[in-house]
Amino acid sequence: MLAGTSATAVGQVQGGYDKPTRTLEAAFKIALYERSGADDGCYPAEARLARLFRKRGNLKTAVVRGFGSLRRTGIVYVIKGRTNCSRLFLALLAKGKTYVLDSVRGPVYVKGRAKKVVDVGRVGKLRSFVLARKEYRMSRPDTVERMEVRCPGGRFPLGGGMILGTPLAADGEGIYPHSYERLGVQRGWHVTAVLIDPSTGSTSTHRARVEVLCARGITGQAIGPRKTVFTKSGQTKSVTARCPGKTVLVSGGFQRTNFRTPGGNYVTESRAVGPKAWRVTGTGFGLFGGELTAMAYCVRHKGPILTEVSESAAIPAGQTATATTPSCSQGRRLIAGGFSTNGSSNAFFAGSELNDDGTLSATGFGYFGPAPSLTAYGYCARA
C-alpha cells in the first residue's frame, strides 16, 4: 500500500515487513501510547521521544535535524522539525537504505537514491478467485496480536475480514479488531486484534480466522491514500481517505484504533462513501484516546468499479448481532465489505465475513448499550 502519490507513478517504495520496519514500528507504538494518554493529544517532544525509545524499547536512538545528519546503521533517528504535536517522523539506516516512518503518510517506506517507479494498478476482468484463511488463538486479556493471511499463486488481494471462531461471551469477552487492512506489497489481509475481558474471572482461549479474497485481473499496484485523526476520550470523529486523480475505489479499511478494557478508541464505521472515498468513524472512551486512520485502495479505471448491497440489524444491549447483505446482481461478485453502526457508539465491531454464497456478514456486540442499527455493506464488481 502506497500513499502520498500521484495517479500515475510512485516515487518511493514500501519497506516490507522486515527487521528495520519492525524496529520503527516498535518505536511508533511507544510514541502512540504516550500520545493516547496525553491531555493535549500530542506526541511527546523530540528529546523526550528519544528517552522513551531507549528506556521502554531498549532502542538506540538520537535526535537529528534532517536526513543529512544520519550516519550510523541501526539507530532510530527522531527527525527534528518534522516531528510535532500530530506527526511522528522517524528514520533508520539499514541494508544500505534509509527507512522512514511518517505517521501522516502511513506505512514504513524506503527513501534514497535507489528509487523505483511503480505503475498504478489497473483492473481488467477479475478471475481465478481464491478465498484464503488462517486461524489464530488468543488467551491473554488486553494483549494485541498481529494476524495476517497471504494470497496464493501471485494473485492480488481485494477485500478481507476476520471471523470469530469462539462466540463472544455474555459480558463481551472476545476478540475485536484494532485494524482491518489490505496488504499491498505482501499481497494479503492484515488484522491487528485485541482480546477484551471485562470480568475478573479466568479468560478462556478464543479463536479467530483472518481471510482475504484474492484474484487475477489487476495489473500494477493499488495505491493507498490515507488520512488520520486523533480522538480523545468521549470524542467521536470521522475521517475520509480519497482516491486521487483518475483512480477509483476498489476496497478500503482502517487502522490504529487501540482500545483495551480500561479505554481507548474503537471503530464504529468503515465503508465506501461514493466511488472515490472511504470513511471511518471512531469513538474514544475510558482512560485514554487514540489515533484513527481511514484507508482507500485505488486503481485506474474508467468509471466506478463498485456497486453496493446492504442490510441492517439491531444490536441489543449486552448481546451479539449480525447483519448479512444480499448477493450481488447477476454478472457481479462481492469482493469487499464495510459496516456502520449509523451514529451509535454503543457497540464494538467484532469482524466481518465474506460468505461462500456471495454475501457479507458484519457482527457487533452491544458493549455500552443497544445500537439501533448495524449495517453490513457489500461491494460488488464485474467478474
C-alpha positions in Angstrom: 0.0 0.0 0.0 1.5 3.3 -1.1 0.3 6.7 -0.1 1.2 10.3 -0.9 1.4 9.5 -4.7 0.3 10.9 -8.0 -2.2 8.9 -10.0 0.5 7.7 -12.4 3.6 6.7 -10.5 5.1 6.1 -7.1 8.5 7.6 -6.4 9.3 5.7 -3.1 8.7 2.1 -2.2 7.3 0.5 0.9 9.9 -1.1 3.1 8.2 -4.5 3.5 7.7 -6.2 6.9 11.3 -6.8 7.7 13.6 -6.1 10.8 14.1 -2.3 10.1 10.3 -1.9 9.6 9.6 -3.8 12.9 12.1 -1.6 14.7 10.5 1.6 13.5 7.0 0.2 14.3 8.1 -0.7 17.8 9.2 3.0 18.4 5.9 4.2 16.9 3.9 2.1 19.3 5.7 3.7 22.2 5.1 7.2 20.9 1.4 6.4 20.1 0.9 5.0 23.7 2.2 8.3 25.1 0.0 10.4 22.8 -3.0 8.3 23.7 -2.7 9.3 27.3 -1.7 12.9 26.8 -4.1 15.6 28.0 -3.3 17.7 24.9 -3.5 14.7 22.5 0.1 15.4 21.3 3.1 13.3 20.6 5.9 14.0 23.1 8.7 16.4 22.1 11.7 15.0 20.2 14.1 14.7 23.1 11.5 13.0 25.3 10.7 10.6 22.5 14.3 9.6 22.3 14.5 8.9 26.0 11.3 6.9 25.9 12.6 4.8 23.0 15.8 4.0 24.9 14.0 3.3 28.2 10.9 1.4 27.1 12.1 -0.2 23.8 15.8 -0.6 24.5 16.4 1.1 21.2 19.4 3.0 20.1 18.2 6.5 19.2 19.2 10.1 18.5 17.6 13.4 17.6 18.8 15.0 14.3 17.7 17.9 12.1 17.5 16.2 8.7 18.4 13.2 6.6 21.9 14.7 6.0 22.7 14.0 9.7 22.0 10.3 9.5 25.4 8.5 10.0 25.0 5.1 11.7 23.0 2.0 11.0 20.5 0.6 13.5 19.8 3.9 15.1 16.2 5.2 15.4 16.5 8.8 14.4 13.8 11.3 15.5 13.8 14.0 12.8 13.6 17.4 14.5 11.4 20.0 12.8 9.2 17.3 11.1 8.0 15.7 14.4 5.3 17.8 16.1 2.1 17.5 18.1 0.2 15.5 15.4 3.1 14.0 13.4 5.8 11.5 14.2 8.8 11.4 11.8 11.5 8.7 12.3 14.3 7.3 10.1 16.7 4.3 10.3 19.7 3.3 8.2 19.9 -0.4 7.3 20.9 -2.6 4.3 22.3 0.5 2.6 18.8 2.1 2.6 17.0 4.8 4.6 13.8 3.5 6.1 11.3 6.2 7.1 8.2 6.2 9.3 5.9 9.2 8.8 2.7 8.8 10.8 0.9 11.2 8.5 1.8 9.1 5.4 1.3 5.6 6.8 3.4 2.5 6.4 7.2 2.5 6.6 8.8 3.3 3.2 12.3 3.3 1.7 13.8 6.6 0.7 17.1 7.2 -1.0 19.0 7.0 -4.3 17.5 3.6 -5.4 14.0 4.7 -6.2 11.5 2.5 -8.0 8.7 3.7 -10.2 5.5 1.6 -9.9 2.6 1.9 -12.3 -0.6 2.5 -10.5 -2.8 -0.6 -10.7 -5.5 -1.1 -13.3 -8.4 -3.5 -13.1 -9.3 -5.8 -16.0 -11.6 -8.8 -15.9 -11.4 -10.3 -12.4 -10.9 -14.0 -12.4 -9.4 -17.1 -10.7 -10.8 -16.1 -7.2 -9.4 -17.8 -4.1 -10.5 -17.1 -0.5 -7.5 -17.8 1.8 -7.9 -18.1 5.6 -5.7 -18.6 8.6 -6.6 -19.2 12.2 -5.2 -17.6 15.3 -5.7 -18.1 19.1 -5.6 -15.6 21.9 -5.9 -16.2 25.7 -4.4 -13.2 27.5 -6.7 -10.2 28.2 -5.8 -6.8 26.7 -3.0 -8.3 24.6 -2.7 -7.4 20.9 -2.0 -9.9 18.1 -0.9 -9.2 14.6 -2.8 -11.5 12.3 -2.4 -11.8 8.5 -3.0 -14.1 5.6 -1.4 -14.0 2.2 -2.7 -14.6 -1.3 -1.5 -17.7 -3.1 -0.2 -18.1 -6.6 0.7 -14.4 -7.3 -2.9 -13.2 -7.0 -3.8 -9.7 -5.8 -5.8 -9.1 -2.6 -9.2 -7.4 -2.9 -11.2 -7.4 0.4 -10.8 -9.4 3.6 -12.1 -9.9 7.1 -12.0 -11.6 10.5 -14.3 -14.3 11.6 -14.8 -15.3 15.2 -14.3 -18.9 15.8 -15.2 -18.5 19.5 -18.5 -16.7 20.2 -18.5 -13.5 22.2 -19.3 -14.1 25.9 -22.3 -12.5 27.7 -20.1 -9.8 29.1 -18.5 -9.1 25.8 -15.3 -11.2 26.3 -13.8 -11.9 22.9 -11.6 -10.8 20.1 -12.1 -7.4 18.4 -10.1 -5.7 15.6 -7.9 -2.7 16.0 -7.1 -2.6 12.3 -8.6 -4.0 9.1 -6.5 -3.5 6.1 -5.3 -4.9 2.8 -1.5 -5.7 2.5 -0.1 -4.4 -0.8 3.5 -5.4 -1.1 2.9 -8.6 0.9 -0.4 -9.3 -1.0 -2.8 -10.3 1.7 -5.0 -9.0 4.5 -4.0 -7.8 8.0 -5.9 -7.5 11.2 -4.4 -6.4 14.5 -6.8 -7.7 17.2 -7.2 -7.3 20.9 -8.7 -9.8 23.4 -11.2 -8.0 25.7 -12.3 -9.5 29.1 -14.2 -7.1 31.3 -14.8 -9.6 34.1 -12.3 -10.6 36.8 -12.5 -14.4 36.2 -10.1 -16.5 34.1 -10.1 -15.9 30.4 -10.7 -18.8 28.0 -8.8 -19.3 24.8 -10.5 -17.6 21.8 -10.1 -18.4 18.2 -10.4 -16.1 15.1 -9.8 -16.6 11.4 -8.4 -13.9 9.1 -9.4 -14.1 5.5 -8.5 -12.5 2.2 -10.2 -12.7 -1.2 -7.6 -12.9 -4.0 -7.9 -12.8 -7.8 -6.1 -12.2 -11.0 -7.0 -9.3 -13.3 -5.2 -6.4 -11.5 -2.0 -5.1 -13.1 0.4 -3.0 -11.1 0.0 -1.7 -7.5 -3.1 -0.3 -5.9 -2.3 3.0 -4.2 -3.5 3.5 -0.7 -4.2 7.1 0.3 -5.0 7.5 4.0 -5.9 10.1 6.5 -5.6 10.1 10.3 -7.4 12.0 13.2 -6.9 11.8 16.9 -9.9 11.1 19.2 -9.8 12.0 22.9 -11.8 10.0 25.5 -15.5 10.9 25.0 -15.0 12.2 21.4 -16.4 10.8 18.2 -14.7 11.8 14.9 -14.9 10.8 11.3 -12.1 10.8 8.7 -12.2 10.2 4.9 -9.5 8.9 2.6 -10.0 9.9 -1.1 -8.7 8.4 -4.3 -6.5 10.9 -6.3 -6.8 11.9 -9.9 -8.3 9.4 -12.3 -8.3 6.5 -9.8 -11.4 4.9 -8.2 -12.1 2.8 -5.2 -11.6 -0.9 -5.2 -11.6 -1.5 -1.4 -10.9 0.2 1.9 -10.1 -0.3 5.6 -9.0 1.2 8.9 -6.1 1.1 11.4 -4.6 2.5 14.6 -7.5 2.1 17.0 -6.1 1.0 20.3 -8.9 0.2 22.8 -8.4 -2.3 25.7 -10.6 -3.0 28.7 -9.7 0.3 30.5 -10.3 2.5 27.5 -9.0 3.7 24.2 -10.7 4.4 20.8 -12.7 1.9 18.7 -14.2 2.0 15.2 -18.0 2.4 14.6 -17.9 2.8 10.8 -15.7 1.8 7.9 -17.3 2.0 4.5 -17.3 3.5 1.0 -18.9 6.9 0.5 -19.1 7.2 -3.2 -16.8 5.8 -5.9 -13.6 7.6 -4.8 -13.7 7.7 -0.9 -13.6 5.5 2.2 -14.9 6.9 5.5 -14.1 5.7 9.0 -15.6 6.8 12.3 -14.4 6.1 15.8 -15.1 7.0 19.5 -12.8 7.3 22.5 -13.7 6.1 26.0 -12.3 5.4 29.4 -8.8 6.4 30.4 -7.3 7.4 27.1 -7.9 8.2 23.4 -6.1 7.3 20.2 -5.5 7.7 16.5 -7.9 6.6 13.8 -6.9 6.1 10.2 -9.1 5.7 7.1 -7.5 3.9 4.0 -8.8 3.9 0.5 -7.4 1.4 -2.0 -7.5 2.9 -5.5 -6.8 1.8 -9.1 -7.1 3.3 -12.5 -10.3 2.5 -14.2 -12.8 4.3 -16.5 -15.8 4.9 -14.3 -16.7 3.4 -10.9 -15.9 -0.2 -10.2 -18.1 -1.0 -7.2 -21.8 -1.3 -6.7 -23.3 -1.7 -3.2 -25.6 -4.1 -1.4 -26.5 -3.7 2.2 -28.7 -5.0 5.1 -29.2 -3.9 8.7 -29.9 -5.5 12.1 -30.4 -4.1 15.6 -27.9 -4.9 18.3 -29.5 -5.4 21.8 -27.6 -4.3 24.9 -25.1 -7.0 26.0 -25.8 -9.2 23.0 -24.2 -10.1 19.7 -26.0 -9.4 16.4 -25.1 -10.0 12.8 -26.3 -8.3 9.6 -25.9 -10.1 6.3 -26.1 -8.4 2.8 -28.0 -9.8 -0.2 -26.0 -11.3 -3.0 -24.7 -9.1 -5.8 -26.7 -8.7 -9.1 -26.1 -11.1 -11.9 -22.6 -10.8 -13.5 -21.1 -9.3 -10.4 -19.2 -10.7 -7.5 -18.8 -9.4 -3.9 -15.2 -8.5 -3.5 -15.0 -6.3 -0.3 -17.1 -5.1 2.6 -17.7 -2.5 5.2 -20.0 -1.6 8.1 -21.6 1.2 10.1 -23.5 1.5 13.4 -25.1 4.6 11.9 -24.3 7.1 14.5 -24.4 4.9 17.6 -21.3 4.5 19.8 -22.7 1.7 21.9 -21.3 -1.3 20.0 -17.9 -2.8 19.3 -17.3 -4.1 15.8 -16.5 -7.8 16.0 -15.5 -8.6 12.4 -17.0 -9.5 9.1 -17.0 -12.5 6.8 -17.1 -12.9 3.0 -19.6 -15.8 2.8 -19.4 -18.7 0.4 -22.9 -17.7 -1.0 -21.6 -14.3 -2.2 -23.0 -12.3 0.7 -21.1 -10.5 3.5 -21.9 -10.6 7.3 -20.9 -8.0 9.8 -21.0 -8.6 13.6 -21.2 -6.3 16.6 -21.7 -6.5 20.3 -23.8 -4.1 22.4 -21.0 -3.3 24.9 -22.2 0.0 26.2 -25.9 -0.4 25.4 -28.2 -1.1 22.4 -27.2 0.0 18.9 -30.5 0.5 16.9 -28.9 -0.3 13.5 -25.8 -2.2 12.4 -25.5 -2.1 8.6 -23.3 -4.5 6.6 -22.2 -3.2 3.2 -21.0 -5.5 0.4 -19.2 -4.1 -2.6 -19.6 -5.8 -6.0 -17.5 -5.8 -9.1 -17.9 -7.3 -12.6 -16.3 -10.8 -12.7 
